[in-house]
Amino acid sequence: MLTATKTTTMLPVEDAERAGRFYSDMLGLKPVATGADGTRIFELGQGDSLGLMPAEKGAQTAHTVLSFEVPDLESEIRELEGKGVHFEDYDMPDLKTVNHIATMGNERAAWFCDTEGNILCLHELTGDEA
């Protein structure tokens, strides 16, 4: 059934070529194919994929669309900042970041946007969840 399948997360992008450069050059994802409609497919861990689907400006949402689980959040942030990725900081009643990182129970997370305005997250599980 569906629990045993590989998945492809599809993200809307205004400029698939520009977004493709961000995901390959900045995030280090491996491109594997480009569809006839211009959708660019990248390999993710565990056999899953990411598709960057051409869409009109404004097709992005105002919430996190993809989260990467990492073993060392600070190290990943430093590496990506070194490549020019800008991390967001928040100071809201229900979400506050310190050095780009929010702690929420047994999870720590940091957010950034791709070139198309999609909100991406790095998260690290701590304690019993790790």
N, C-alpha and C positions, 0 to 999 in steps of 0.2 A: 504494500500500500504506500501511501504518500510519506509515511514516516521513514521509509528506506530509500528515498530518492535524493538525488543531488538537486540543489536549487540554484536559480539565477535571480538575483535581485536586480530589478530594472530601475534606473534612475533617469529622470528627464533632464536633458541638457540642451541648451540653446545652440552651442557650438561643440559638436562631438570631437572635432580635431583638437580644439583647445583643451577640452575636458580630458581627452585621452592623454595628452601630454602631462597634465597634472597628475593623473592616476598612475602613469608609468614613471615619469621623471621624479615627481615629488614623493609619491607614496610607495613606489617600487613595485607596483603590480605588473604582472606579465600579460601583455596583450596576446590573445589567442586567435581572434577572428574579427572580421568586419562584415556585417550583414549587408544585403543588397540595399536596405533602407538607410544605411549609414550607422546602424547600431554597432558600437565597438564593444567587444566582449573581452573581459579580463579574468584571469585565473585567480581565485581566492583559495584560502586554505581549506582542507577537508573535502576537496573535490567540488566545492561550490564555485559559482561564477558571479561576475558583476557585469551588467549590460548598461551601456550609456546610450540611451535612446534619444535621437533627435526629437525635440519638442519646441513649442513656441515659448518665448520668454514669459515667465510668470507661472510656468507649470510646476515649479518647485513648491514644497510645502514649508510651513513654519515650524516643523518639528524634526527631530532626529530621524533620518531615513536609513542609516547604516551605522552599526557600531562594531568596532574591531576589538576583540578581547586580547589584551597584551599581558605578559608576565611582569613587566617593569614599566609602569606608567611614566615615571619621571624620565627614564632613559629614552623612551619613544618620543616624548614631547621634545626633549633636547635635540634628538636626531632630526625630527621633522622641522623644528624651528631653524635648524642649521641649513635646511633646504629651502627655507623661505615660507613655510606654512605659518599662518597667524592663528593663534588660539584665542578663543573668546573668554572673557571674564564676566561673571554675573554676580550681582549683589541684590538679590530679591528675597522676600520673606521665606520662600520655600527652596531657594537654591542660591548658594554662595560659593564662589570659588576662591581659593588661596593659591597663588602661583599657578593659575589656570585649572586647578583640580578641585572638584566638589566631592565630598565624602557623604555617602548615603548608605547607612547601615554597613553591610559587608561588601560594598562596592565603592570604588573611586573612579571618577570619570572626568574627561576633558573634551571640549568640543571645538570644532573648526569647520569652515565652509570650503567647499570646492570652488572652482572658478565659475560655476554656474549658480551658486547660491544654495546648493544642497547642504544640509547640516549633517556633519559626520561626527562620530564620537570614538574616542579610545576609552576603554574601560578595563579595570583590573579588579578581580575578585580578591578579597582578603579574608582572613580567618578561616572558618570551616568551609566556605564556598570555594576557596582556591584549590 
